[in-house]
C-alpha cells in the first residue's frame, strides 16, 4: 500500500472518529432535568486566573441538558473561555419540545427559532441559556471538550466577573429572566460531570 492510500485511510478514519465523538446524543421524549439552576452568595475572594482578575459573584450549581456546544479559539474571551454550552432544563430538556425548536450558536450568543411555540416563549427564555465556560484547570477543560449535544451535565462553580489590567470586563448575568446582550452566564467551572 502506498503513502497516498495510507493518507486517504487516515483521513477517512479521522473523519469517522470525529463524527462518532461529536454526534448528538439521542434522548427519548420527556423532561430529563426538572430542577432549576441554584445559586447563592459566593463569599469568596478575588483571584488571578490566566492573567485576569476573577471576582466570584455567586455560587452556581446546574444540572441541564446540553442543547449546543460551540468552541472558540480567537477573541479576547477565548483566552478564558474556550467553549460555550447552550443548556436547557424543565421542558427545555424534553426532546418532544426540542424537536420543534431550531437552536444555533455563534459570536458568543445562542439563538432559537420556532414555527409554532411548543411551550410559551417566556418559558423557553427562562429555561435555557448560553453559558460561557471558564475551566478552572486543564482537567476541567478536557472534560468540557468531551461534552456533546443531548447529554445531561452537572456543572458546579461560580458566576463571575473577569477583569483585564486594561479595564476590559466580562460580567455574568445573575438571573435567568434576561435576554439579549449581557444575559449569558460566565461560569468559572470548578467541577463538571457528564451524567
C-alpha positions in Angstrom: 0.0 0.0 0.0 1.5 3.4 -1.0 1.6 6.5 1.1 -1.4 8.1 -0.7 -3.7 5.2 0.2 -2.5 5.3 3.8 -3.1 9.1 3.9 -6.6 8.6 2.5 -7.4 5.9 5.0 -6.0 8.1 7.8 -8.2 11.0 6.7 -11.3 8.8 6.4 -10.6 7.2 9.8 -10.1 10.6 11.5 -13.4 11.8 9.9 -15.3 8.8 11.2 -13.8 9.2 14.6 -14.7 12.9 14.6 -18.3 12.1 13.6 -18.8 9.5 16.2 -17.2 11.5 19.0 -19.1 14.7 18.2 -22.5 13.4 17.2 -25.5 14.5 19.3 -26.8 12.0 21.8 -30.4 10.8 21.1 -32.7 11.2 24.1 -36.3 9.8 24.5 -39.1 12.3 25.0 -39.8 13.5 28.5 -38.3 16.1 30.9 -34.7 14.9 31.7 -33.9 17.7 34.1 -36.7 19.2 36.3 -34.6 21.3 38.7 -33.7 24.9 38.0 -30.1 26.2 38.5 -29.2 27.1 42.1 -27.1 30.0 43.2 -26.1 31.7 46.5 -23.7 34.3 47.7 -20.2 33.4 46.8 -18.3 34.5 49.9 -15.0 34.0 48.0 -12.2 36.4 47.4 -11.0 37.6 44.0 -8.1 35.7 42.4 -6.0 35.8 39.3 -6.5 33.2 36.5 -4.6 33.3 33.2 -3.7 36.9 33.9 -7.2 38.1 34.6 -8.8 39.0 37.9 -11.7 36.8 38.6 -14.4 38.0 41.1 -16.8 35.3 42.2 -20.3 36.9 42.3 -22.4 33.8 43.3 -22.0 30.1 43.6 -23.7 28.2 40.8 -24.9 24.6 40.5 -26.8 23.5 37.4 -27.9 20.2 36.1 -29.1 20.6 32.5 -29.4 19.1 29.1 -26.9 20.2 26.5 -28.7 22.0 23.6 -25.5 23.0 21.8 -21.7 23.2 22.1 -19.6 25.9 20.5 -15.8 26.2 20.7 -13.9 29.4 20.4 -10.2 29.8 19.7 -9.9 33.5 18.8 -11.1 36.7 20.6 -10.4 38.1 24.0 -13.0 35.9 25.7 -11.4 32.7 24.3 -8.3 33.4 26.5 -10.5 32.4 29.4 -13.5 30.5 27.9 -12.7 28.1 25.0 -16.3 26.8 24.9 -19.9 27.9 25.3 -22.7 25.5 26.3 -26.3 26.2 25.4 -28.2 24.5 28.3 -31.8 23.7 28.9 -33.8 22.5 31.9 -37.5 21.9 32.7 -39.4 21.5 29.5 -36.4 22.8 27.5 -34.8 19.4 28.4 -37.7 17.4 26.7 -37.0 16.0 23.3 -40.6 16.4 22.3 -40.3 20.2 22.8 -36.8 20.5 21.4 -37.8 18.8 18.1 -39.9 21.9 17.5 -37.1 24.4 18.4 -34.2 25.2 16.0 -31.1 26.0 18.0 -27.8 27.5 16.9 -24.8 29.3 18.5 -22.4 31.9 17.2 -20.5 35.0 18.3 -21.0 34.0 21.9 -24.8 34.0 21.5 -27.4 31.3 21.5 -30.3 31.6 19.0 -33.6 29.7 18.8 -36.4 29.7 16.3 -39.8 28.1 16.2 -42.6 27.8 13.6 -45.1 27.5 16.3 -44.4 27.7 20.0 -44.5 24.2 21.7 -44.3 26.0 25.1 -44.7 29.7 25.9 -41.9 32.0 24.7 -41.2 33.1 28.3 -40.6 29.5 29.4 -38.1 29.0 26.5 -36.3 32.1 27.6 -36.4 31.2 31.4 -35.5 27.5 30.9 -32.5 27.8 28.6 -29.4 29.9 28.3 -26.0 30.3 26.7 -23.2 29.9 29.2 -19.6 30.8 28.8 -17.3 28.2 30.5 -14.1 29.2 32.2 -12.3 25.9 33.1 -10.6 26.1 36.5 -7.8 23.8 35.2 -6.7 21.6 32.3 -8.6 18.6 33.7 -11.9 20.5 33.6 -11.0 21.8 30.1 -10.6 18.2 28.9 -14.0 17.2 30.3 -15.6 20.3 28.7 -14.1 19.1 25.4 -15.9 15.8 25.7 -19.4 17.3 26.2 -21.9 16.6 23.3 -25.3 17.9 22.4 -28.0 15.9 24.1 -26.0 14.9 27.1 -27.0 15.7 30.7 -24.4 17.5 32.6 -23.9 18.9 36.2 -21.7 22.0 36.5 -20.6 23.5 39.8 -18.6 26.7 40.2 -19.1 30.4 40.4 -20.8 33.1 38.3 -18.0 35.6 37.9 -16.8 38.9 36.6 -13.5 38.7 34.8 -11.4 41.9 34.5 -8.3 42.7 32.5 -5.5 45.0 33.5 -6.5 47.4 30.7 -10.1 47.9 32.1 -11.8 45.1 30.0 -14.6 43.5 31.9 -16.8 40.4 31.3 -19.6 40.1 33.8 -22.1 37.2 34.3 -25.8 37.6 34.3 -27.2 36.6 37.7 -30.8 35.8 36.6 -32.5 33.5 34.1 -35.1 36.1 33.3 -33.0 38.3 31.0 -32.3 38.0 27.2 -30.0 39.6 24.7 -26.5 41.1 25.2 -25.3 40.6 28.7 -27.8 37.8 29.5 -25.3 35.0 29.3 -23.8 33.3 32.4 -20.0 33.5 32.8 -19.1 30.4 34.8 -15.8 29.6 36.5 -16.2 25.8 36.3 -14.8 24.1 39.4 -16.4 20.7 38.5 -18.3 19.2 35.6 -19.8 15.7 35.3 -21.4 14.1 32.3 -24.4 12.2 33.7 
